[in-house]
Amino acid sequence: MSYPVVVSAYAEFLEKLDYLGEADLALVEEAFEFAAQAHTGQFRSSGDPYITHPIAVAEICASWKLDAQALMAALMHDAMEDCGVTRDDIARQFGDTVAELVDGLTKLDKLQFNSREENQAESFRKMLLAMARDVRVILVKLADRTHNMRTMSDMPRSKWGRISTETMEIHVPIANRLGINRVYRELQDLAFKHLYPWRHDTLVKAQGRSRNRRKDVVQKIHAEVDSAFAKSGIKIRLGNQEKTLYAIYKKMDGKRLSFAQVTDSYAVRVIVPNLIDCYTALGVLHQVFRPVPSKFRDYIANPKSNGYQSLHTTLVGPSGVSMDFQIRTEDMNLVDEYGVLTHWMIQARAMPNGEQPGNKWVQSLLDIQDETRDAHEFWDNVRVDLFPDSVYVFTPKNQMLTLPRGATVLDFAYAIHSNVGERTQGARINNEQVPLSTVLKSGDVVEVSTSPDAAPHPSWLSIVRTGRAKSKIRYYLKTQGQNETAALGERLLLQALRAEGIPQLPEDKAVWERLLTRLEARNKVELFNDIGQGKRIAVFAAKQVVDLLAEQGQRPDAVLLSQERFKTGTSTTTTALVLDGSPNAAVKYAKCCRPVPGDPIAAHLDRNAGLVVHNAQCAVCKRLLAKDAEHFVDVEWADEPASEFDTGVVVTINNGKGVLGKIAAEIAAMGSDITHITMDDEVAMDTMALRFVLTVRDRAQVELLLRQLVKLPYVLRAHRVLPAA
C-alpha cells in the first residue's frame, strides 16, 4: 500500500524485529503483504487504512519479543473474520500452526446464536481453548484489545461502554491471571477512563497533586535506603510503583473513603541481585524504619497463582508516614511486569520458580473443557479462577496448594485429585474436625478422609468455588444420572418384553442393529436413556423386538406369555420394578402424596422428571392414569428398603411452653428425624396444628409413631397426611 501512514507504521514495526533471523523476517513480510491485500479498501473509524490496526497489534507483539508465527498471526488476525479468507487459505501459504493461531482469534459471527451474550460466551470459550493449546493466541488477543482501547476515542461513543465493560470483565482479569502486569494496568486504566471519564480525570488530577506533595518525602526515603544498603554492601536499584487509578477508585467506593484516606496507593521497590539478598534486604529495611505489625507478606516462599514473587512489608517512614516496600530480584521484577511473556523476553533463561507463570491455569482449561460442553457453563467455571486472590494451604505432608480466596475443604480435595474429591466424606483442619463447606485460610493444614462409598451430591455445587471442582462435580452427576436412567430404561424394556413372552433382551447383534435403525437411535445406551426418560415407550420398542425375532423364526414363550397376561393384581412377578429407596437420579417419590413402603403405589414415567412414584390413591396419580396410562410402569416395594422415606404428619396440641420440644424428643425416641416443620401463625391460640415432614422406614413405623404421640397429655390428635382420593 502506498498510503504514507501505512508506510510509516510498517517501517516502525520492522525496526522492532531486530531479534528475528532473516528467514523469519521474510515470513513476516509475506504475512504483511497477504494481510494488506486482504484488507484493501477497508478503513478504520479514524479514516486510516484498516491495515494500520494489524500492524499496530503486531508491533505490540514485537515489543514483547514474540516469535515470527505469533507476529504473522497478529498481522492476519482479522483476515478470516472481515475479508472472506478461510483457514485453509492461511494453512496452505503459512502452515497449520499459524492458521490455528488465526482461527483461535476469529470471532464466531457467522454462526447463529440465541443472543449476543451467547455469541460472546462461545467466542470467549473458543479463544480460551485455543489459548490452552497455544498461549500465543491470548497474547495476540491482548495486543489487539490494547490497541483498540488506545484508539477508542476514534470509535462512536455509543460503543465505549460495551467494549470497555467487556475489557474490564474479560481481558483485564486474564492479563492479571497470566501475570502480565503492564498490560493489566494499561487495559484497566483505559477501560476505567472510557467507562467513567469524569471520575478518571478527577483521580488523575488528585494523583498528580499527591505525587507532588510526597516528592520530598520519597527523596528522603530513597536517600536513607541508599545509604543503609551502601553500608551493608548490597547493590540495589530503587523504583516506585503507584496503585492503578481503578484500584484506588474501587477502594474509595467500597470503603467510602476520600482519596487522601487511601494510604497504600504508592510503594517503593527494592531490586536486589539474588534470592538470598531479598531476605537480607528485609532485615536492613527493618533496621532503618520501624515495621508495621501484621503488614508483612512473603510471596517468594508462597508465590501468587499468576507467578508473582516478592517480599511485601509496610514501614513507618519520616514524619510518621507509612510506606509499602516490595523487595525482589531482577528476574522476579521481569515476571511481575511480563508474566508468561517472560518466556519470550529472556528466552533461554530459567524462570525464578522453575516453571512458566500461569501455565497451570492455562492447562486446567482443557480439563474443564473435557467435562463442559455448554459455553455459559464453561465461562462460569473459568470466571471464578480469573481473579488471583489466593490462599495457601498445606497437606499433612507439607505440600503447598494455592487456591482462590473463598475456596473450601472440598475445593482442596478436588485440587489434590478428582478421585479424592469424589470420595471425600470428612475433613480436618489443623487437627480439628470440620464440615466440607469450611472456607480455608492461608496456613491451614488440611487433611481429608475418603470412603469408597462416598459420592458427589448436587449440594456440593453450592459449596465449591473453583472451576475445576464445579466441572468435575457436574460431570459426575451428569454421567451418574445418565447411567441410572439407562439402567432404568433397560429394566423397563425387559419388563415389556416379558409381557410379550420374550424372557430376555436379544443377544443377536443384527437384531439390535435393525432395532436401532427402526427406532432412529444411535446406540443401545441412547435407546435405554430415552425409555428411562419417558421419551420412548417401552411397550412399542418391545413389539418391534418381537417382530424382528419373528422374522428369524423365534416365537414368544407361551408359558411366560400366559403367566404375564393372567397374573392377578396381588401377585408378585419378576417383571415389576423393585423399589428400595436407594439414591437414584432416575427414580423420584412424589411430594404430593409421599408414598412409603406398605402403601399401594403406582409409577408414572415423566419425560422431564424420570420415574415418579405415587401413592396409588393420590388424586394426581389418578388424573395421570386417566390421560397417560401408557406411561405407567408396574412397580412394587422391596422386602427390605435400603433407606428412609419422607411422610407428612399433622399433630394438634394444647399450646404450652416447651410442648414442641417434647414432641420433637418423642419423635426422635421413636427413631424418626424431622426434616421440615410448619405451624399456625397465631401463637396465642389455645390449640395449634404442627405440620411435620418426618423420615420413616415404612407405614408400620408411621402408625406406631402416631399411636405414641396420641398418648401424650398435650396432644389432641395426630394423623398422617394422606393423598386426596
C-alpha positions in Angstrom: 0.0 0.0 0.0 1.2 3.5 -0.8 -0.6 5.3 2.0 2.1 7.3 3.9 0.6 6.3 7.3 0.9 2.7 6.3 4.5 3.0 5.1 5.4 4.9 8.3 3.7 2.3 10.6 5.2 -0.6 8.8 8.7 0.9 9.0 8.4 1.4 12.8 7.2 -2.2 13.1 10.2 -3.5 11.2 12.6 -1.6 13.4 11.5 -3.7 16.4 12.2 -7.0 14.6 16.0 -7.0 15.2 15.7 -10.1 17.3 14.5 -12.2 14.3 16.6 -14.0 11.7 16.4 -13.4 8.0 14.1 -16.4 7.3 11.6 -15.3 9.9 11.7 -11.7 8.7 10.8 -12.9 5.2 7.8 -14.9 6.6 6.6 -11.8 8.5 6.9 -9.6 5.4 5.0 -12.2 3.4 2.2 -12.2 6.0 2.0 -8.4 5.9 1.6 -8.5 2.1 -1.1 -11.1 2.5 -3.0 -9.1 5.1 -2.6 -5.8 3.2 -4.1 -7.4 0.1 -7.0 -8.9 2.2 -7.8 -5.5 3.8 -7.6 -3.4 0.6 -10.3 -0.8 0.6 -11.1 -1.1 4.3 -10.7 1.8 6.7 -10.9 2.3 10.4 -13.2 4.8 12.2 -10.3 7.3 12.3 -10.2 7.2 8.5 -6.8 5.4 8.4 -6.4 2.3 6.2 -7.5 -0.8 8.2 -4.1 -2.5 7.8 -2.7 0.1 10.3 -4.5 -1.8 13.1 -2.9 -5.3 12.4 0.5 -3.5 12.1 0.0 -1.9 15.4 -1.1 -5.2 17.0 2.0 -6.9 15.6 4.2 -4.0 16.8 2.9 -4.6 20.4 3.7 -8.3 20.0 7.2 -7.4 18.7 7.8 -5.3 21.8 7.1 -8.5 23.8 9.6 -10.4 21.6 7.1 -12.9 20.4 8.2 -15.3 17.6 7.5 -15.0 13.9 4.5 -17.2 13.9 2.8 -15.0 16.5 3.6 -11.9 14.6 2.2 -13.4 11.4 -1.0 -14.3 13.2 -1.2 -10.7 14.6 -0.9 -9.3 11.1 -3.6 -11.6 9.7 -5.8 -11.8 12.9 -8.8 -10.1 11.2 -8.4 -11.5 7.7 -10.7 -14.6 8.4 -13.4 -12.5 10.1 -13.6 -9.5 7.8 -12.1 -10.4 4.4 -13.5 -13.8 3.5 -10.2 -15.5 3.9 -10.5 -19.2 5.0 -8.4 -21.2 7.5 -7.3 -23.4 4.6 -6.1 -20.3 2.6 -3.8 -19.4 5.5 -2.8 -23.0 6.2 -1.7 -23.5 2.5 0.5 -20.5 2.5 1.8 -20.2 6.1 1.3 -23.6 7.6 -1.2 -25.2 10.1 0.3 -23.6 13.2 -0.3 -20.0 12.0 -3.7 -21.0 10.7 -4.6 -22.4 14.1 -3.5 -19.2 15.8 -5.6 -17.0 13.5 -8.6 -19.4 13.8 -8.3 -19.1 17.6 -8.6 -15.4 17.3 -11.5 -15.3 15.0 -15.0 -14.5 16.3 -18.0 -16.7 15.5 -20.1 -14.1 13.8 -21.2 -16.5 11.0 -22.9 -18.8 13.5 -26.4 -18.2 14.7 -26.9 -17.9 18.5 -29.9 -17.1 20.6 -28.4 -13.9 22.0 -25.3 -11.6 21.8 -24.4 -12.9 25.3 -24.3 -16.5 24.0 -22.2 -15.4 21.0 -19.8 -13.7 23.4 -19.6 -16.7 25.7 -19.0 -19.1 22.8 -16.4 -16.8 21.2 -14.6 -16.4 24.6 -14.7 -20.2 25.1 -13.2 -20.8 21.7 -10.5 -18.2 22.4 -9.7 -19.8 25.8 -9.4 -23.3 24.4 -7.2 -22.2 21.6 -5.2 -20.4 24.3 -4.9 -23.6 26.3 -3.4 -25.3 23.2 -1.1 -22.3 22.4 -0.8 -19.4 24.8 0.2 -17.1 22.0 -3.5 -16.8 21.0 -4.4 -14.9 24.1 -1.2 -12.8 23.8 -2.1 -11.6 20.4 -5.7 -11.1 21.6 -4.5 -8.9 24.4 -2.3 -6.9 22.0 -5.4 -6.5 19.7 -7.5 -5.3 22.6 -4.8 -3.0 23.9 -4.6 -1.2 20.5 -8.4 -1.0 20.2 -8.6 0.6 23.7 -5.8 3.0 22.9 -7.8 4.2 19.8 -11.2 4.1 21.5 -11.7 7.8 21.1 -11.9 7.3 17.3 -14.9 5.0 17.8 -18.5 6.1 18.2 -19.2 7.0 21.9 -22.1 4.5 21.9 -19.6 1.7 21.7 -17.4 2.8 24.6 -19.5 1.3 27.4 -19.9 -2.2 25.9 -16.3 -2.6 24.8 -14.8 -1.1 28.0 -17.1 -3.4 30.2 -16.0 -6.4 28.2 -12.4 -5.4 28.6 -12.8 -5.0 32.3 -14.6 -8.2 32.8 -12.6 -10.5 30.5 -9.3 -9.1 29.2 -8.1 -7.3 32.4 -8.5 -10.4 34.7 -6.9 -12.6 32.0 -3.9 -10.3 31.8 -3.7 -10.3 35.6 -4.1 -14.1 35.8 -1.3 -14.5 33.4 0.9 -12.1 35.3 1.3 -9.5 32.5 1.2 -6.5 34.8 1.9 -3.9 32.2 -0.9 -5.0 30.0 -3.2 -5.4 33.0 -2.6 -1.9 34.3 -2.9 -0.3 30.9 -6.1 -2.1 29.9 -7.7 -1.4 33.3 -6.8 2.3 33.2 -8.1 2.7 29.6 -11.4 0.8 30.4 -11.9 2.9 33.5 -11.2 6.1 31.5 -13.9 5.3 28.9 -16.4 3.9 31.4 -16.2 6.8 33.9 -14.4 9.7 32.1 -15.2 12.3 34.8 -14.1 10.1 37.7 -11.0 9.1 35.9 -10.0 12.7 35.2 -10.7 13.7 38.8 -8.4 10.9 40.1 -5.7 11.7 37.6 -5.5 15.3 39.0 -5.7 14.1 42.6 -2.9 11.6 41.9 -0.7 14.3 40.3 -1.2 16.6 43.4 -0.4 13.7 45.7 2.8 12.9 43.7 4.0 16.5 44.1 3.2 16.6 47.8 5.2 13.4 48.6 8.1 14.2 46.3 10.3 15.5 49.1 9.4 12.6 51.5 10.1 10.0 48.8 13.5 11.6 48.0 14.4 11.5 51.7 13.3 7.8 52.0 15.4 6.9 48.9 18.4 8.7 50.3 18.2 6.8 53.7 17.6 3.5 52.0 20.6 4.0 49.6 22.8 5.0 52.5 21.8 1.9 54.6 22.4 -0.5 51.7 25.7 1.1 50.8 26.9 0.4 54.3 25.7 -3.3 54.1 27.5 -3.9 50.8 24.3 -4.9 48.9 23.8 -3.3 45.5 20.2 -2.3 44.9 18.1 -0.5 42.4 15.2 1.6 43.7 11.9 2.0 41.8 8.4 3.3 42.5 5.0 1.7 42.0 1.7 3.5 42.1 -1.7 1.8 42.6 -3.8 1.9 39.5 -6.5 4.6 39.3 -9.2 2.0 39.1 -7.9 0.1 42.2 -7.9 3.4 44.1 -11.4 4.2 42.9 -12.7 0.7 43.9 -11.2 1.1 47.4 -12.7 4.6 47.8 -16.1 3.4 46.5 -16.1 0.2 48.5 -15.0 1.6 51.9 -16.4 5.1 51.4 -13.0 6.8 51.6 -11.7 10.1 50.3 -8.6 10.0 48.0 -6.5 11.2 51.0 -7.6 8.3 53.1 -6.2 5.7 50.7 -2.8 5.2 52.3 -1.4 2.3 50.2 -1.5 4.0 46.8 2.3 4.1 46.5 5.1 1.6 47.1 8.9 1.6 46.9 10.5 -1.3 45.0 13.9 -2.5 46.1 15.6 -4.6 43.4 18.4 -6.8 44.6 20.9 -9.2 42.9 19.7 -12.6 44.0 17.2 -14.5 46.1 19.0 -14.6 49.4 19.6 -10.8 49.2 15.8 -10.4 49.4 15.7 -11.6 53.0 18.9 -9.7 53.9 17.4 -6.5 52.4 14.3 -7.1 54.5 16.5 -7.1 57.6 18.3 -3.9 56.5 15.0 -2.0 55.9 13.6 -3.1 59.3 16.7 -1.6 60.9 16.2 1.7 59.1 12.4 2.1 59.6 10.0 0.6 62.1 7.9 -2.2 60.5 4.1 -2.2 61.0 3.0 -5.4 62.7 1.0 -7.8 60.6 1.9 -5.9 57.4 4.3 -8.5 56.0 3.7 -10.9 53.2 6.2 -13.5 51.8 5.2 -14.1 48.2 8.6 -15.6 47.4 8.0 -18.7 49.5 4.3 -18.6 48.6 4.0 -17.2 45.0 0.7 -15.9 43.8 -1.1 -18.2 41.3 0.0 -16.0 38.4 3.7 -16.5 39.3 4.2 -13.2 41.2 7.0 -13.3 43.7 8.2 -10.5 46.1 8.5 -9.7 49.8 6.0 -7.0 51.0 6.5 -5.0 54.1 5.0 -1.7 55.4 7.4 0.6 57.3 6.9 3.9 59.2 9.0 6.4 57.4 9.9 10.1 58.1 7.2 12.2 59.8 5.3 9.0 60.7 4.2 8.4 57.1 3.6 4.6 56.4 5.2 3.4 53.2 4.9 0.0 51.4 8.1 -1.7 50.3 8.4 -4.5 47.7 11.7 -6.5 47.7 12.5 -8.7 44.7 15.2 -9.8 42.2 15.5 -8.5 38.6 14.0 -11.8 37.4 11.1 -11.5 39.8 10.6 -7.9 38.6 10.6 -9.1 35.0 8.0 -11.8 35.8 5.8 -9.2 37.6 5.9 -6.9 34.5 5.5 -9.5 31.8 4.2 -12.8 33.3 4.0 -15.5 30.7 5.7 -13.1 28.3 8.9 -13.7 30.2 9.5 -16.8 28.2 10.0 -14.7 25.1 11.6 -11.7 26.9 14.5 -13.7 28.3 14.3 -16.7 26.1 16.7 -19.4 27.4 17.0 -18.1 30.9 15.2 -20.2 33.6 12.2 -18.8 35.5 12.8 -18.0 39.1 10.2 -20.5 40.3 11.2 -23.2 37.8 8.1 -23.0 35.5 6.2 -20.6 33.3 3.9 -18.3 35.2 0.2 -19.1 34.6 0.9 -22.4 32.8 -1.1 -24.5 35.4 -4.2 -22.4 34.9 -3.9 -22.4 31.1 -3.6 -26.2 31.2 -6.6 -26.5 33.6 -8.8 -25.0 30.9 -8.5 -28.3 28.9 -9.6 -30.3 32.0 -12.7 -28.1 32.4 -13.4 -28.4 28.6 -13.4 -32.2 28.8 -16.4 -32.1 31.2 -18.2 -29.0 30.0 -19.9 -28.6 26.6 -22.1 -25.6 27.2 -20.5 -22.2 26.6 -22.1 -20.4 29.5 -21.3 -23.2 31.9 -17.7 -23.1 30.7 -17.5 -19.4 31.2 -19.0 -19.7 34.7 -16.4 -22.3 35.6 -13.5 -20.4 34.3 -14.5 -16.9 35.6 -14.1 -17.9 39.3 -10.4 -18.7 38.5 -9.6 -15.5 36.7 -9.1 -13.4 39.8 -5.8 -14.2 41.5 -6.6 -13.5 45.2 -5.4 -16.7 46.7 -5.0 -18.7 49.9 -2.0 -21.0 50.6 -2.8 -24.3 52.4 -0.8 -27.4 53.1 -1.3 -31.2 53.1 -0.3 -33.2 56.2 3.0 -34.0 54.2 3.7 -30.2 54.0 2.9 -29.9 50.3 1.5 -26.5 49.5 -1.6 -25.9 47.3 -2.7 -22.5 46.0 -6.5 -21.9 45.8 -8.7 -18.9 45.1 -9.8 -16.9 48.1 -13.1 -18.4 49.4 -12.2 -21.9 48.5 -13.5 -24.7 50.7 -12.2 -28.0 52.0 -14.0 -29.7 49.1 -12.0 -27.5 46.6 -8.9 -28.7 48.4 -9.9 -32.3 47.9 -10.5 -31.8 44.2 -7.2 -29.9 43.8 -5.4 -32.9 45.1 -7.1 -35.3 42.6 -10.6 -35.7 41.2 -10.8 -39.2 42.6 -10.0 -37.8 46.1 -12.7 -35.1 45.7 -15.4 -37.6 44.6 -14.7 -40.0 47.6 -14.4 -37.3 50.3 -16.5 -37.9 53.3 -14.8 -35.8 56.0 -12.0 -33.4 56.8 -9.8 -32.0 59.5 -8.2 -28.6 59.5 -5.3 -28.2 61.9 -6.3 -31.5 63.5 -9.9 -30.3 64.2 -12.9 -32.0 62.5 -14.7 -29.5 60.2 -17.6 -29.6 57.6 -16.7 -29.9 53.9 -18.0 -26.4 53.4 -15.4 -24.8 55.7 -13.6 -21.8 54.0 -9.9 -22.2 54.0 -7.4 -19.6 55.4 -3.7 -19.3 54.4 -1.5 -21.6 56.5 -4.2 -24.2 57.2 -3.1 -27.8 57.3 -5.9 -29.8 55.6 -6.5 -33.5 55.8 -9.4 -35.2 54.0 -10.7 -38.6 54.7 -12.2 -40.7 51.9 -14.6 -43.6 51.6 -15.3 -45.9 48.6 -19.0 -45.4 49.3 -18.9 -41.6 49.2 -20.0 -39.8 46.1 -20.6 -36.2 44.9 -24.0 -34.7 45.8 -25.8 -31.9 43.9 -25.5 -29.7 47.1 -21.7 -29.8 46.6 -22.0 -27.3 43.7 -23.0 -24.7 46.2 -20.0 -25.5 48.4 -17.1 -25.4 45.9 -15.6 -22.2 44.4 -13.0 -23.4 41.9 -14.0 -24.0 38.2 -12.2 -27.4 38.3 -14.2 -28.7 41.2 -17.5 -27.4 39.8 -16.9 -29.0 36.4 -15.8 -32.3 37.9 -18.9 -32.5 40.2 -21.3 -31.5 37.3 -19.7 -34.1 35.0 -20.0 -36.8 37.7 -23.7 -36.0 38.4 -24.5 -35.9 34.7 -22.8 -39.2 34.0 -24.2 -40.9 37.0 -27.7 -39.7 36.2 -27.4 -41.0 32.6 -26.1 -44.4 33.9 -29.1 -44.7 36.3 -31.6 -43.6 33.7 -30.1 -46.1 31.1 -30.3 -48.9 33.7 -34.0 -48.0 34.4 -34.7 -48.0 30.7 -33.1 -51.4 30.2 -35.3 -52.8 33.1 -38.4 -51.3 31.6 -37.7 -52.8 28.2 -37.1 -56.2 29.7 -40.4 -55.8 31.6 -42.2 -55.0 28.4 -40.5 -57.9 26.6 -41.6 -60.4 29.3 -45.2 -59.2 28.9 -44.8 -60.2 25.2 -43.5 -63.6 26.1 -39.8 -62.8 25.5 -37.7 -63.8 28.6 -34.6 -61.7 27.9 -33.1 -58.9 25.8 -32.0 -60.2 22.4 -28.3 -61.1 22.0 -28.2 -61.2 18.2 -26.2 -58.1 17.1 -28.1 -58.0 13.8 -31.4 -57.7 15.7 -30.0 -54.8 17.7 -28.7 -53.0 14.6 -32.1 -53.3 12.8 -34.0 -52.3 16.0 -31.8 -49.1 16.5 -32.3 -48.2 12.8 -36.1 -48.6 13.1 -36.2 -46.5 16.3 -33.7 -44.0 15.0 -31.4 -44.4 18.0 -27.6 -44.2 17.7 -26.9 -47.0 20.1 -28.3 -49.1 23.0 -27.4 -46.5 25.6 -29.3 -43.8 23.8 -32.3 -46.1 23.5 -32.2 -47.1 27.1 -31.9 -43.5 28.2 -34.8 -42.4 26.1 -37.0 -45.2 27.6 -35.8 -44.3 31.1 -36.7 -40.6 30.5 -40.1 -41.4 29.0 -39.2 -40.1 25.6 -39.9 -43.6 24.1 -42.5 -46.1 25.2 -41.0 -49.5 26.3 -44.1 -51.4 25.0 -43.6 -50.0 21.5 -39.9 -50.9 21.5 -40.7 -54.4 22.8 -43.2 -55.0 20.0 -40.5 -54.1 17.4 -38.2 -56.6 19.0 -40.9 -59.3 18.8 -41.4 -58.5 15.1 -37.7 -58.8 14.4 -37.3 -62.0 16.3 -40.3 -63.4 14.5 -38.6 -62.8 11.2 -35.8 -65.0 12.4 -38.3 -67.7 13.4 -38.2 -67.1 17.2 -41.7 -67.2 18.8 -42.8 -65.9 22.2 -42.7 -68.3 25.1 -46.3 -69.5 25.6 -45.9 -70.3 29.2 -44.4 -66.9 30.1 -46.9 -65.1 28.0 -49.8 -66.9 29.8 -48.3 -66.0 33.2 -47.9 -62.4 32.3 -51.3 -61.9 30.8 -53.3 -63.7 33.5 -51.4 -62.7 36.6 -53.7 -61.2 39.4 -53.3 -57.7 40.8 -51.9 -59.2 44.0 -49.4 -61.5 42.6 -45.7 -60.7 42.7 -43.9 -61.1 39.4 -40.3 -60.8 38.3 -41.2 -58.1 35.8 -42.2 -55.4 38.3 -39.6 -52.9 39.2 -38.5 -53.3 42.8 -38.1 -50.1 44.7 -36.0 -49.9 47.9 -35.4 -46.2 48.2 -31.7 -46.3 47.1 -30.4 -43.0 45.8 -31.2 -43.0 42.1 -31.4 -39.9 39.8 -34.0 -41.7 37.6 -36.5 -42.6 40.4 -38.3 -39.9 42.4 -41.0 -40.1 45.1 -43.9 -37.7 44.6 -44.1 -34.9 47.2 -47.9 -34.6 46.6 -48.5 -37.9 48.4 -45.1 -39.0 49.9 -45.5 -42.8 49.5 -43.7 -45.1 52.0 -43.2 -48.9 52.0 -46.5 -50.6 52.7 -48.6 -48.1 50.7 -50.1 -49.2 47.4 -48.1 -47.5 44.7 -48.1 -46.7 41.0 -45.3 -45.1 38.9 -45.5 -42.7 36.1 -42.7 -42.3 33.6 -42.4 -38.5 33.2 -40.4 -37.1 30.3 -38.7 -34.4 32.5 -38.6 -36.0 36.0 -37.9 -39.6 35.2 -39.9 -42.3 37.0 -42.2 -40.7 39.6 -43.7 -43.0 42.3 -47.1 -42.0 43.7 -49.4 -43.5 46.3 -52.0 -45.3 44.2 -54.8 -43.4 46.0 -53.3 -40.0 45.1 -55.6 -37.7 43.1 -52.6 -36.5 40.9 -51.8 -40.1 40.1 -55.4 -40.9 39.2 -55.5 -38.0 36.8 -52.3 -39.0 35.1 -53.6 -42.6 34.8 -56.7 -41.4 33.1 -54.9 -39.4 30.4 -51.5 -41.1 30.1 -51.9 -44.8 31.0 -49.2 -45.9 28.6 -46.5 -44.2 30.6 -47.3 -46.1 33.8 -44.9 -48.8 35.0 -45.5 -51.8 37.2 -43.6 -51.3 40.5 -43.5 -52.9 43.9 -41.7 -52.3 47.2 -38.6 -54.3 48.2 -38.9 -56.6 51.2 -36.0 -54.7 52.9 -35.9 -51.0 52.0 -32.4 -49.6 51.8 -33.2 -46.1 53.0 -35.8 -44.0 54.8 -38.7 -42.1 53.2 -40.4 -38.8 53.9 -44.0 -38.6 55.1 -46.3 -35.8 56.3 -47.8 -35.8 59.8 -50.1 -33.3 61.5 -50.1 -33.1 65.3 -52.8 -30.9 67.0 -51.7 -29.9 70.5 -52.8 -27.8 73.5 -50.5 -24.9 73.2 -48.0 -24.5 76.0 -44.4 -23.8 76.9 -42.0 -26.4 75.8 -44.6 -28.6 74.1 -42.8 -28.5 70.7 -39.5 -29.6 72.2 -41.2 -32.5 74.0 -42.9 -33.7 70.8 -39.6 -33.4 68.9 -37.9 -35.5 71.6 -40.7 -38.2 71.3 -40.3 -38.3 67.5 -36.5 -38.8 67.9 -37.0 -41.5 70.5 -39.1 -43.4 68.0 -36.3 -43.4 65.5 -37.6 -40.7 63.2 -36.0 -37.5 62.1 -37.8 -34.2 61.4 -36.8 -32.7 58.0 -39.3 -29.8 58.0 -41.9 -28.2 60.3 -44.5 -25.5 59.9 -47.1 -24.3 62.4 -50.0 -21.9 62.7 -49.1 -18.2 62.8 -51.4 -17.4 65.7 -49.1 -18.5 68.6 -51.6 -17.2 71.2 -54.2 -19.8 70.3 -55.1 -22.4 72.9 -54.7 -25.2 70.3 -52.2 -25.4 67.4 -51.5 -27.7 64.5 -47.9 -28.7 63.9 -47.1 -30.0 60.4 -44.1 -32.2 60.2 -42.2 -33.9 57.4 -40.6 -37.0 59.0 -38.3 -39.7 57.8 -39.6 -43.3 58.4 -38.8 -46.8 57.3 -42.3 -47.9 56.4 -46.0 -47.4 57.0 -45.9 -49.6 60.2 -43.4 -47.1 61.8 -45.7 -44.2 60.9 -48.7 -45.9 62.6 -46.7 -46.8 65.7 -45.4 -43.2 65.9 -48.9 -41.8 65.7 -50.2 -44.1 68.4 -47.4 -43.0 70.7 -47.9 -39.3 70.1 -51.7 -39.5 70.8 -50.8 -40.9 74.3 -49.1 -37.7 75.2 -51.3 -35.5 77.5 -50.9 -32.3 75.5 -51.6 -34.0 72.1 -55.2 -33.8 71.0 -54.9 -35.6 67.6 -52.2 -37.0 65.3 -52.6 -38.2 61.8 -50.7 -38.8 58.6 -51.2 -36.5 55.6 -52.9 -38.9 53.1 -53.5 -38.2 49.5 -56.9 -36.9 48.4 -58.8 -39.6 46.6 
